[in-house]
Each structure stands twice: as C-alpha cells, then as structure tokens.
Amino acid sequence: MPYTHYTAEEVAARGEALYEQHIRPHVEATHQGKFVVVDIETGDYEIDADDLAATKRALAKRPDAVLYGLRIGYPTAYRLGGCFAMHQP
C-alpha cells in the first residue's frame, strides 16, 4: 500500500519508535508471539494472533491510517524459508 506522505523507511522508523516508547512495556509480557499493528500517526494499535484481523480492525477505526506491523517479542514478523529434515527409523 503506497503512502504519499511517508517513505517505507519513515513508516518503519515511526512504527518502531512508537512501539518501543509507548506500547512494548504494556504488551510484551502478556501477548508474546501475537501481532501488533500501529497507526503511526495516532499511536493507536491493535493486537491479534492474526495480523490481518488486527489490520482490518485498525483500518475500520481509521480507513486512511498508515500502519506498521510487527510480531511481539520477535525480531521479525515472519520467517522465510525453512528446512526439511529426514528422520531415519
């Protein structure tokens, strides 16, 4: 989703700053592994085990919101790749 007023770097920087300064202390202990979606202009946020559900709730509140999402307690929201291990009997 393109944002006319922000670069991707600005969205990430604002989202991370809001999370670290205002949200993390209140959510990390009780919502580990869930997704948080932050409106970078208002500081409002939604938490859910499903990132799309959190995003839809945030957009229902403010359809033109600029959102930043992350997974609580993890350095990244998703992991790409994987490995296939063969188990021998």
N, CA, C and O atoms as CSV, one atom per row, in Angstrom:
chain,resi,resn,atom,element,x,y,z
A,1,MET,N,N,0.853,-1.170,0.000
A,1,MET,CA,C,0.000,0.000,0.000
A,1,MET,C,C,0.900,1.233,0.000
A,1,MET,O,O,1.643,1.434,0.960
A,2,PRO,N,N,0.860,2.068,-1.043
A,2,PRO,CA,C,1.725,3.236,-1.101
A,2,PRO,C,C,1.230,4.360,-0.188
A,2,PRO,O,O,0.028,4.582,-0.047
A,3,TYR,N,N,2.161,5.043,0.411
A,3,TYR,CA,C,1.840,6.172,1.283
A,3,TYR,C,C,2.452,7.412,0.666
A,3,TYR,O,O,3.665,7.467,0.462
A,4,THR,N,N,1.637,8.405,0.367
A,4,THR,CA,C,2.145,9.583,-0.315
A,4,THR,C,C,2.974,10.479,0.590
A,4,THR,O,O,3.827,11.223,0.105
A,5,HIS,N,N,2.739,10.422,1.901
A,5,HIS,CA,C,3.429,11.330,2.807
A,5,HIS,C,C,4.649,10.716,3.466
A,5,HIS,O,O,5.422,11.435,4.099
A,6,TYR,N,N,4.849,9.409,3.341
A,6,TYR,CA,C,5.918,8.727,4.049
A,6,TYR,C,C,6.658,7.757,3.142
A,6,TYR,O,O,6.056,7.114,2.282
A,7,THR,N,N,7.949,7.656,3.337
A,7,THR,CA,C,8.709,6.598,2.689
A,7,THR,C,C,8.564,5.343,3.546
A,7,THR,O,O,8.130,5.421,4.695
A,8,ALA,N,N,8.921,4.203,2.996
A,8,ALA,CA,C,8.867,2.954,3.766
A,8,ALA,C,C,9.757,3.054,4.999
A,8,ALA,O,O,9.418,2.530,6.060
A,9,GLU,N,N,10.892,3.725,4.856
A,9,GLU,CA,C,11.816,3.891,5.982
A,9,GLU,C,C,11.207,4.745,7.085
A,9,GLU,O,O,11.399,4.469,8.269
A,10,GLU,N,N,10.469,5.789,6.693
A,10,GLU,CA,C,9.814,6.640,7.686
A,10,GLU,C,C,8.710,5.898,8.424
A,10,GLU,O,O,8.552,6.061,9.634
A,11,VAL,N,N,7.949,5.089,7.705
A,11,VAL,CA,C,6.892,4.297,8.337
A,11,VAL,C,C,7.518,3.361,9.366
A,11,VAL,O,O,7.049,3.271,10.500
A,12,ALA,N,N,8.583,2.663,8.961
A,12,ALA,CA,C,9.246,1.721,9.866
A,12,ALA,C,C,9.839,2.438,11.074
A,12,ALA,O,O,9.693,1.966,12.202
A,13,ALA,N,N,10.496,3.553,10.857
A,13,ALA,CA,C,11.122,4.284,11.964
A,13,ALA,C,C,10.075,4.790,12.954
A,13,ALA,O,O,10.252,4.661,14.166
A,14,ARG,N,N,8.999,5.358,12.451
A,14,ARG,CA,C,7.943,5.867,13.337
A,14,ARG,C,C,7.248,4.729,14.072
A,14,ARG,O,O,6.974,4.830,15.268
A,15,GLY,N,N,6.964,3.643,13.352
A,15,GLY,CA,C,6.313,2.495,13.973
A,15,GLY,C,C,7.168,1.881,15.069
A,15,GLY,O,O,6.668,1.591,16.156
A,16,GLU,N,N,8.440,1.681,14.799
A,16,GLU,CA,C,9.361,1.115,15.802
A,16,GLU,C,C,9.477,2.027,17.015
A,16,GLU,O,O,9.463,1.557,18.153
A,17,ALA,N,N,9.591,3.328,16.775
A,17,ALA,CA,C,9.727,4.279,17.884
A,17,ALA,C,C,8.479,4.259,18.773
A,17,ALA,O,O,8.591,4.230,19.998
A,18,LEU,N,N,7.302,4.275,18.162
A,18,LEU,CA,C,6.067,4.224,18.944
A,18,LEU,C,C,5.980,2.930,19.740
A,18,LEU,O,O,5.601,2.937,20.911
A,19,TYR,N,N,6.332,1.823,19.103
A,19,TYR,CA,C,6.267,0.541,19.787
A,19,TYR,C,C,7.219,0.515,20.980
A,19,TYR,O,O,6.818,0.154,22.086
A,20,GLU,N,N,8.458,0.891,20.764
A,20,GLU,CA,C,9.465,0.831,21.835
A,20,GLU,C,C,9.146,1.779,22.987
A,20,GLU,O,O,9.313,1.419,24.152
A,21,GLN,N,N,8.691,2.978,22.671
A,21,GLN,CA,C,8.485,4.000,23.700
A,21,GLN,C,C,7.153,3.884,24.436
A,21,GLN,O,O,7.081,4.179,25.629
A,22,HIS,N,N,6.099,3.458,23.741
A,22,HIS,CA,C,4.771,3.544,24.344
A,22,HIS,C,C,4.001,2.229,24.453
A,22,HIS,O,O,3.133,2.095,25.315
A,23,ILE,N,N,4.304,1.265,23.598
A,23,ILE,CA,C,3.471,0.069,23.532
A,23,ILE,C,C,4.143,-1.150,24.166
A,23,ILE,O,O,3.514,-1.874,24.938
A,24,ARG,N,N,5.390,-1.374,23.849
A,24,ARG,CA,C,6.095,-2.576,24.291
A,24,ARG,C,C,5.981,-2.859,25.793
A,24,ARG,O,O,5.693,-3.994,26.172
A,25,PRO,N,N,6.198,-1.864,26.655
A,25,PRO,CA,C,6.121,-2.155,28.090
A,25,PRO,C,C,4.762,-2.695,28.542
A,25,PRO,O,O,4.672,-3.373,29.566
A,26,HIS,N,N,3.716,-2.398,27.788
A,26,HIS,CA,C,2.361,-2.799,28.173
A,26,HIS,C,C,1.916,-4.128,27.570
A,26,HIS,O,O,0.950,-4.729,28.042
A,27,VAL,N,N,2.613,-4.594,26.527
A,27,VAL,CA,C,2.096,-5.769,25.814
A,27,VAL,C,C,3.027,-6.980,25.775
A,27,VAL,O,O,2.561,-8.107,25.609
A,28,GLU,N,N,4.313,-6.770,25.924
A,28,GLU,CA,C,5.243,-7.869,25.669
A,28,GLU,C,C,5.071,-9.048,26.627
A,28,GLU,O,O,5.186,-10.195,26.196
A,29,ALA,N,N,4.807,-8.811,27.869
A,29,ALA,CA,C,4.695,-9.915,28.841
A,29,ALA,C,C,3.454,-10.771,28.617
A,29,ALA,O,O,3.475,-11.972,28.890
A,30,THR,N,N,2.389,-10.178,28.131
A,30,THR,CA,C,1.126,-10.914,28.031
A,30,THR,C,C,0.707,-11.289,26.609
A,30,THR,O,O,-0.236,-12.060,26.432
A,31,HIS,N,N,1.385,-10.760,25.601
A,31,HIS,CA,C,0.976,-11.009,24.210
A,31,HIS,C,C,2.113,-11.546,23.350
A,31,HIS,O,O,2.115,-11.340,22.137
A,32,GLN,N,N,3.067,-12.222,23.950
A,32,GLN,CA,C,4.222,-12.772,23.240
A,32,GLN,C,C,3.776,-13.595,22.027
A,32,GLN,O,O,2.936,-14.486,22.151
A,33,GLY,N,N,4.340,-13.294,20.861
A,33,GLY,CA,C,4.047,-14.041,19.646
A,33,GLY,C,C,2.871,-13.540,18.842
A,33,GLY,O,O,2.687,-13.964,17.700
A,34,LYS,N,N,2.071,-12.652,19.400
A,34,LYS,CA,C,0.944,-12.072,18.652
A,34,LYS,C,C,1.450,-10.914,17.800
A,34,LYS,O,O,2.590,-10.472,17.942
A,35,PHE,N,N,0.595,-10.437,16.925
A,35,PHE,CA,C,0.932,-9.316,16.059
A,35,PHE,C,C,0.348,-8.030,16.611
A,35,PHE,O,O,-0.759,-8.016,17.150
A,36,VAL,N,N,1.102,-6.954,16.472
A,36,VAL,CA,C,0.607,-5.628,16.818
A,36,VAL,C,C,0.686,-4.781,15.555
A,36,VAL,O,O,1.690,-4.802,14.843
A,37,VAL,N,N,-0.377,-4.038,15.285
A,37,VAL,CA,C,-0.444,-3.135,14.143
A,37,VAL,C,C,-0.637,-1.735,14.710
A,37,VAL,O,O,-1.601,-1.470,15.429
A,38,VAL,N,N,0.300,-0.838,14.374
A,38,VAL,CA,C,0.342,0.504,14.948
A,38,VAL,C,C,-0.004,1.544,13.890
A,38,VAL,O,O,0.552,1.527,12.792
A,39,ASP,N,N,-0.915,2.443,14.219
A,39,ASP,CA,C,-1.196,3.608,13.384
A,39,ASP,C,C,-0.098,4.622,13.708
A,39,ASP,O,O,-0.060,5.161,14.814
A,40,ILE,N,N,0.786,4.881,12.756
A,40,ILE,CA,C,1.956,5.723,13.052
A,40,ILE,C,C,1.617,7.192,13.227
A,40,ILE,O,O,2.462,7.966,13.677
A,41,GLU,N,N,0.410,7.591,12.884
A,41,GLU,CA,C,0.024,8.984,13.052
A,41,GLU,C,C,-0.698,9.247,14.368
A,41,GLU,O,O,-0.613,10.350,14.908
A,42,THR,N,N,-1.400,8.257,14.887
A,42,THR,CA,C,-2.158,8.458,16.126
A,42,THR,C,C,-1.570,7.713,17.315
A,42,THR,O,O,-1.812,8.080,18.465
A,43,GLY,N,N,-0.799,6.667,17.039
A,43,GLY,CA,C,-0.271,5.830,18.113
A,43,GLY,C,C,-1.229,4.738,18.556
A,43,GLY,O,O,-0.879,3.916,19.402
A,44,ASP,N,N,-2.439,4.717,17.995
A,44,ASP,CA,C,-3.394,3.645,18.308
A,44,ASP,C,C,-2.848,2.329,17.772
A,44,ASP,O,O,-2.090,2.305,16.802
A,45,TYR,N,N,-3.244,1.233,18.418
A,45,TYR,CA,C,-2.769,-0.068,17.947
A,45,TYR,C,C,-3.793,-1.148,18.203
A,45,TYR,O,O,-4.688,-1.007,19.036
A,46,GLU,N,N,-3.638,-2.233,17.463
A,46,GLU,CA,C,-4.482,-3.425,17.595
A,46,GLU,C,C,-3.570,-4.629,17.739
A,46,GLU,O,O,-2.506,-4.687,17.122
A,47,ILE,N,N,-3.987,-5.594,18.558
A,47,ILE,CA,C,-3.223,-6.818,18.786
A,47,ILE,C,C,-4.105,-8.004,18.452
A,47,ILE,O,O,-5.286,-8.031,18.799
A,48,ASP,N,N,-3.519,-8.994,17.768
A,48,ASP,CA,C,-4.258,-10.202,17.448
A,48,ASP,C,C,-3.265,-11.297,17.073
A,48,ASP,O,O,-2.140,-11.007,16.665
A,49,ALA,N,N,-3.676,-12.543,17.211
A,49,ALA,CA,C,-2.850,-13.663,16.752
A,49,ALA,C,C,-2.805,-13.686,15.228
A,49,ALA,O,O,-1.899,-14.277,14.639
A,50,ASP,N,N,-3.774,-13.049,14.596
A,50,ASP,CA,C,-3.875,-12.957,13.138
A,50,ASP,C,C,-3.579,-11.515,12.724
A,50,ASP,O,O,-4.331,-10.602,13.062
A,51,ASP,N,N,-2.485,-11.315,11.994
A,51,ASP,CA,C,-2.106,-9.949,11.623
A,51,ASP,C,C,-3.143,-9.273,10.736
A,51,ASP,O,O,-3.332,-8.060,10.832
A,52,LEU,N,N,-3.816,-10.026,9.880
A,52,LEU,CA,C,-4.835,-9.442,9.018
A,52,LEU,C,C,-6.035,-8.957,9.826
A,52,LEU,O,O,-6.602,-7.907,9.523
A,53,ALA,N,N,-6.422,-9.708,10.843
A,53,ALA,CA,C,-7.537,-9.291,11.698
A,53,ALA,C,C,-7.196,-7.983,12.415
A,53,ALA,O,O,-8.035,-7.086,12.501
A,54,ALA,N,N,-5.979,-7.873,12.926
A,54,ALA,CA,C,-5.551,-6.639,13.596
A,54,ALA,C,C,-5.540,-5.468,12.612
A,54,ALA,O,O,-5.947,-4.358,12.953
A,55,THR,N,N,-5.075,-5.723,11.401
A,55,THR,CA,C,-5.026,-4.675,10.371
A,55,THR,C,C,-6.436,-4.215,10.011
A,55,THR,O,O,-6.684,-3.015,9.890
A,56,LYS,N,N,-7.349,-5.149,9.841
A,56,LYS,CA,C,-8.733,-4.788,9.493
A,56,LYS,C,C,-9.384,-3.950,10.588
A,56,LYS,O,O,-10.108,-2.999,10.293
A,57,ARG,N,N,-9.131,-4.296,11.850
A,57,ARG,CA,C,-9.702,-3.501,12.951
A,57,ARG,C,C,-9.119,-2.097,12.961
A,57,ARG,O,O,-9.842,-1.126,13.179
A,58,ALA,N,N,-7.811,-1.984,12.724
A,58,ALA,CA,C,-7.174,-0.660,12.693
A,58,ALA,C,C,-7.746,0.182,11.554
A,58,ALA,O,O,-8.011,1.371,11.729
A,59,LEU,N,N,-7.935,-0.431,10.397
A,59,LEU,CA,C,-8.477,0.314,9.257
A,59,LEU,C,C,-9.955,0.628,9.423
A,59,LEU,O,O,-10.441,1.609,8.860
A,60,ALA,N,N,-10.675,-0.181,10.179
A,60,ALA,CA,C,-12.082,0.118,10.456
A,60,ALA,C,C,-12.191,1.383,11.304
A,60,ALA,O,O,-13.135,2.158,11.148
A,61,LYS,N,N,-11.232,1.591,12.194
A,61,LYS,CA,C,-11.216,2.802,13.018
A,61,LYS,C,C,-10.859,4.028,12.197
A,61,LYS,O,O,-11.450,5.096,12.354
A,62,ARG,N,N,-9.868,3.850,11.306
A,62,ARG,CA,C,-9.355,4.975,10.519
A,62,ARG,C,C,-8.908,4.453,9.161
A,62,ARG,O,O,-7.770,4.007,9.016
A,63,PRO,N,N,-9.790,4.501,8.165
A,63,PRO,CA,C,-9.502,3.902,6.857
A,63,PRO,C,C,-8.251,4.428,6.152
A,63,PRO,O,O,-7.659,3.718,5.340
A,64,ASP,N,N,-7.847,5.655,6.452
A,64,ASP,CA,C,-6.663,6.215,5.794
A,64,ASP,C,C,-5.405,6.089,6.661
A,64,ASP,O,O,-4.412,6.773,6.414
A,65,ALA,N,N,-5.446,5.226,7.663
A,65,ALA,CA,C,-4.313,5.066,8.588
A,65,ALA,C,C,-3.076,4.557,7.857
A,65,ALA,O,O,-3.165,3.780,6.906
A,66,VAL,N,N,-1.934,5.013,8.326
A,66,VAL,CA,C,-0.653,4.499,7.865
A,66,VAL,C,C,-0.196,3.531,8.956
A,66,VAL,O,O,0.067,3.933,10.090
A,67,LEU,N,N,-0.106,2.258,8.596
A,67,LEU,CA,C,0.099,1.220,9.598
A,67,LEU,C,C,1.487,0.591,9.526
A,67,LEU,O,O,2.095,0.483,8.461
A,68,TYR,N,N,1.960,0.183,10.693
A,68,TYR,CA,C,3.209,-0.560,10.821
A,68,TYR,C,C,2.917,-1.771,11.682
A,68,TYR,O,O,2.313,-1.648,12.747
A,69,GLY,N,N,3.339,-2.940,11.230
A,69,GLY,CA,C,3.070,-4.153,11.988
A,69,GLY,C,C,4.329,-4.883,12.381
A,69,GLY,O,O,5.347,-4.828,11.691
A,70,LEU,N,N,4.241,-5.569,13.506
A,70,LEU,CA,C,5.349,-6.405,13.961
A,70,LEU,C,C,4.823,-7.504,14.851
A,70,LEU,O,O,3.680,-7.467,15.308
A,71,ARG,N,N,5.678,-8.490,15.093
A,71,ARG,CA,C,5.312,-9.604,15.967
A,71,ARG,C,C,5.929,-9.366,17.330
A,71,ARG,O,O,7.135,-9.143,17.435
A,72,ILE,N,N,5.133,-9.408,18.354
A,72,ILE,CA,C,5.564,-9.070,19.707
A,72,ILE,C,C,6.568,-10.101,20.221
A,72,ILE,O,O,6.296,-11.301,20.254
A,73,GLY,N,N,7.738,-9.596,20.621
A,73,GLY,CA,C,8.774,-10.447,21.188
A,73,GLY,C,C,9.676,-11.111,20.173
A,73,GLY,O,O,10.521,-11.924,20.549
A,74,TYR,N,N,9.526,-10.793,18.893
A,74,TYR,CA,C,10.337,-11.397,17.842
A,74,TYR,C,C,11.035,-10.304,17.040
A,74,TYR,O,O,10.500,-9.205,16.895
A,75,PRO,N,N,12.231,-10.597,16.517
A,75,PRO,CA,C,12.934,-9.585,15.714
A,75,PRO,C,C,12.298,-9.363,14.349
A,75,PRO,O,O,12.482,-8.303,13.750
A,76,THR,N,N,11.548,-10.353,13.843
A,76,THR,CA,C,10.851,-10.209,12.567
A,76,THR,C,C,9.445,-10.769,12.704
A,76,THR,O,O,9.179,-11.603,13.570
A,77,ALA,N,N,8.549,-10.307,11.845
A,77,ALA,CA,C,7.169,-10.781,11.907
A,77,ALA,C,C,7.027,-12.177,11.306
A,77,ALA,O,O,6.222,-12.984,11.770
A,78,TYR,N,N,7.815,-12.448,10.274
A,78,TYR,CA,C,7.694,-13.719,9.562
A,78,TYR,C,C,9.073,-14.316,9.334
A,78,TYR,O,O,10.091,-13.627,9.402
A,79,ARG,N,N,9.078,-15.609,9.062
A,79,ARG,CA,C,10.332,-16.284,8.731
A,79,ARG,C,C,10.158,-16.871,7.344
A,79,ARG,O,O,9.178,-17.563,7.068
A,80,LEU,N,N,11.110,-16.592,6.481
A,80,LEU,CA,C,11.076,-17.133,5.125
A,80,LEU,C,C,11.980,-18.354,5.065
A,80,LEU,O,O,13.010,-18.422,5.737
A,81,GLY,N,N,11.586,-19.283,4.272
A,81,GLY,CA,C,12.404,-20.477,4.108
A,81,GLY,C,C,12.119,-21.496,5.183
A,81,GLY,O,O,11.127,-21.401,5.906
A,82,GLY,N,N,12.971,-22.438,5.277
A,82,GLY,CA,C,12.810,-23.499,6.243
A,82,GLY,C,C,13.704,-24.646,5.858
A,82,GLY,O,O,14.499,-24.541,4.924
A,83,CYS,N,N,13.581,-25.716,6.557
A,83,CYS,CA,C,14.379,-26.878,6.184
A,83,CYS,C,C,13.525,-28.112,6.332
A,83,CYS,O,O,12.578,-28.161,7.117
A,84,PHE,N,N,13.877,-29.067,5.583
A,84,PHE,CA,C,13.189,-30.345,5.624
A,84,PHE,C,C,14.162,-31.362,6.184
A,84,PHE,O,O,15.213,-31.614,5.595
A,85,ALA,N,N,13.825,-31.931,7.286
A,85,ALA,CA,C,14.714,-32.906,7.909
A,85,ALA,C,C,14.167,-34.310,7.691
A,85,ALA,O,O,12.995,-34.585,7.947
A,86,MET,N,N,15.008,-35.158,7.232
A,86,MET,CA,C,14.624,-36.562,7.045
A,86,MET,C,C,14.896,-37.292,8.359
A,86,MET,O,O,16.006,-37.245,8.890
A,87,HIS,N,N,13.901,-37.942,8.855
A,87,HIS,CA,C,14.061,-38.748,10.063
A,87,HIS,C,C,14.279,-40.185,9.652
A,87,HIS,O,O,13.497,-40.755,8.892
A,88,GLN,N,N,15.322,-40.748,10.149
A,88,GLN,CA,C,15.590,-42.143,9.825
A,88,GLN,C,C,15.053,-43.031,10.934
A,88,GLN,O,O,15.179,-42.715,12.117
A,89,PRO,N,N,14.453,-44.147,10.538
A,89,PRO,CA,C,13.890,-45.048,11.554
A,89,PRO,C,C,14.938,-45.691,12.430
A,89,PRO,O,O,14.602,-46.469,13.323
